[in-house]
């Protein structure tokens, strides 16, 4: 179907009506004399009215403009949808990576804790009731922390509460320097392993946060 401007149709219709009015006016002139009627408004409308080809061109131009606007709108919508899909895919990938990382960290932590528990069980199996080690376990309380405490004492004094470093003068289970520091835990610090253990535990907690914190430092520096 050929598209024709509505304005063009209205103009042509108005012109036709005016033309008919002019003819009728001429036919009804008095005494048979021809009377010529000129409709200025109709003449103006005829002058302004586009021809059939012009009207078709105007209509086609409007149609092309509408089509172009639709194409532009479709392209913009497609681009927006693609960008939204890209952002969602990136967010999903990041969420998966974060979840995988958290799962690996949790598994590593679980494995480390299990290794610590196994090591603690191994240490506890060698402790004789009533021994200095058993006394230390009772004072430290936590098996994992005791394991760390034990690692330090084993390397510092070999669990000998009268051990003395000939060069520095460090003394006792935890090799306090000077040994007299342990007097804050009891006047019997020279001969009582319980006093030495209490002082050593207090020192590790205050300086490193825990025996395991002290053991981590010891492993890196070979002293604490």
C-alpha positions in Angstrom: 0.0 0.0 0.0 1.3 3.5 -1.0 1.7 5.8 2.0 0.2 9.3 1.4 0.4 12.2 3.9 -2.8 13.0 5.8 -2.1 16.6 5.4 -2.0 16.2 1.6 -5.3 14.4 1.6 -6.9 17.2 3.7 -5.6 19.9 1.4 -6.9 18.2 -1.8 -10.3 17.7 -0.2 -10.6 21.3 0.8 -9.6 22.4 -2.7 -12.2 20.2 -4.3 -14.9 21.6 -2.1 -13.9 25.2 -2.9 -13.8 24.4 -6.6 -17.3 23.0 -6.6 -18.5 26.1 -4.7 -17.0 28.3 -7.4 -18.8 26.4 -10.2 -22.1 26.5 -8.4 -21.8 30.2 -7.9 -21.2 30.8 -11.6 -24.2 28.8 -12.6 -26.6 30.7 -10.3 -25.7 34.2 -11.5 -28.6 36.6 -12.1 -30.2 37.0 -15.6 -28.1 34.3 -17.1 -24.9 36.4 -16.8 -21.8 34.5 -15.9 -20.5 35.5 -12.6 -16.9 34.6 -11.8 -16.1 33.7 -8.2 -12.5 33.6 -7.0 -11.8 31.8 -3.7 -8.6 33.3 -2.4 -8.3 30.8 0.5 -8.7 27.9 -1.9 -6.2 29.3 -4.3 -3.7 29.5 -1.4 -4.4 26.0 -0.4 -3.9 24.8 -3.9 -0.6 26.6 -4.1 0.6 25.1 -0.8 -0.6 21.6 -1.4 2.1 19.2 -2.5 1.6 17.2 -5.7 1.0 13.5 -5.5 4.7 12.8 -5.9 5.7 15.4 -3.4 3.2 14.1 -0.8 4.6 10.6 -1.3 8.2 11.9 -0.8 7.2 13.6 2.5 5.5 10.4 3.7 8.4 8.3 2.7 10.8 10.7 4.5 8.8 10.4 7.7 8.8 6.7 7.4 12.5 6.5 6.9 13.1 8.8 9.9 10.9 6.5 12.1 12.7 3.4 10.9 16.1 5.0 11.6 15.0 5.9 15.1 13.7 2.4 15.7 17.0 0.9 14.5 19.0 3.2 16.8 16.7 2.3 19.8 17.2 -1.4 19.0 21.0 -1.0 18.8 21.1 0.9 22.1 18.9 -1.7 23.8 21.1 -4.6 22.5 24.3 -2.8 23.7 22.8 -2.3 27.1 21.7 -5.9 27.4 25.2 -7.1 26.3 26.9 -4.8 28.9 24.5 -6.1 31.6 25.3 -9.7 30.7 29.1 -9.0 30.7 28.9 -7.4 34.2 26.8 -10.3 35.5 29.3 -12.8 34.1 32.2 -10.9 35.7 30.4 -10.8 39.0 29.6 -14.5 38.9 33.2 -15.3 38.1 34.5 -13.2 41.0 32.0 -14.7 43.4 33.1 -18.2 42.4 36.8 -17.3 42.8 36.1 -15.9 46.2 34.1 -19.0 47.2 36.9 -21.3 46.0 39.6 -19.2 47.8 37.5 -19.3 51.1 37.0 -23.1 50.7 40.8 -23.6 50.2 41.7 -21.4 53.2 39.1 -23.3 55.4 40.5 -26.6 54.3 44.1 -25.5 54.9 43.1 -24.3 58.4 41.3 -27.5 59.2 44.3 -29.6 58.0 46.7 -27.4 60.2 44.5 -27.8 63.2 44.3 -31.6 62.7 48.1 -31.7 62.4 48.5 -29.8 65.6 46.1 -32.1 67.4 48.0 -35.1 66.1 51.3 -33.7 67.3 49.8 -32.8 70.7 48.5 -36.4 71.1 52.0 -37.6 70.2 53.5 -35.4 72.9 50.9 -36.3 75.5 51.5 -40.0 74.9 55.1 -39.6 76.2 54.3 -37.7 79.4 54.5 -39.7 82.6 52.0 -38.8 85.4 53.6 -36.6 88.0 56.5 -35.6 85.7 57.6 -32.1 85.0 55.9 -32.3 81.6 52.6 -33.4 83.2 52.9 -30.5 85.6 53.4 -28.1 82.7 50.4 -29.6 80.8 48.2 -29.0 83.8 49.3 -25.4 84.1 49.2 -24.5 80.4 45.8 -26.3 80.1 45.4 -26.4 76.3 47.0 -29.4 74.6 48.0 -27.4 71.4 49.5 -24.6 73.4 51.3 -27.1 75.6 52.8 -28.7 72.5 54.3 -25.3 71.6 55.4 -24.7 75.2 57.1 -28.1 75.2 58.9 -27.5 71.9 60.5 -24.3 73.4 61.4 -25.9 76.7 62.8 -29.0 75.1 65.2 -26.9 73.0 66.1 -24.4 75.8 66.7 -26.8 78.7 65.8 -30.3 77.7 63.2 -30.1 80.6 66.0 -29.7 83.1 64.8 -27.2 85.7 68.3 -26.6 87.0 69.8 -26.1 83.5 72.3 -23.2 83.5 73.8 -21.5 80.4 77.5 -21.1 81.2 78.0 -18.1 78.9 74.9 -16.1 79.5 73.8 -17.2 82.9 70.2 -18.0 81.7 68.6 -20.5 84.1 65.8 -23.1 84.4 63.3 -24.7 82.1 62.6 -21.6 80.0 66.1 -20.2 80.4 65.1 -16.9 82.0 67.9 -14.3 81.7 68.7 -13.5 84.4 67.1 -16.3 86.3 66.1 -14.0 89.1 63.3 -12.7 86.9 61.4 -15.8 87.9 61.2 -14.5 91.5 58.1 -12.7 90.4 56.4 -16.1 90.3 57.8 -17.4 93.5 60.9 -17.2 95.7 61.6 -20.9 95.1 62.3 -20.3 91.4 65.7 -22.0 91.6 64.4 -25.4 92.7 60.7 -25.5 91.9 59.8 -26.4 88.2 56.1 -25.3 88.9 57.3 -21.8 89.6 59.4 -21.7 86.5 56.5 -23.0 84.3 54.2 -20.4 85.6 56.7 -17.6 85.0 57.5 -19.0 81.5 53.8 -19.2 80.5 53.2 -15.7 81.7 56.2 -14.4 79.8 55.1 -16.1 76.5 51.5 -14.8 76.9 52.5 -11.2 77.6 55.2 -11.0 74.9 53.9 -13.2 72.1 50.2 -13.7 72.9 50.5 -17.4 73.6 53.1 -20.3 73.7 52.4 -21.0 70.1 53.1 -17.3 69.2 56.4 -17.7 71.1 57.1 -20.9 69.3 56.5 -19.3 65.9 59.0 -16.5 66.8 61.5 -19.1 68.1 61.4 -21.1 64.8 62.2 -17.9 62.9 65.0 -16.6 65.2 66.2 -19.6 67.3 65.5 -17.6 70.4 62.5 -15.9 72.0 
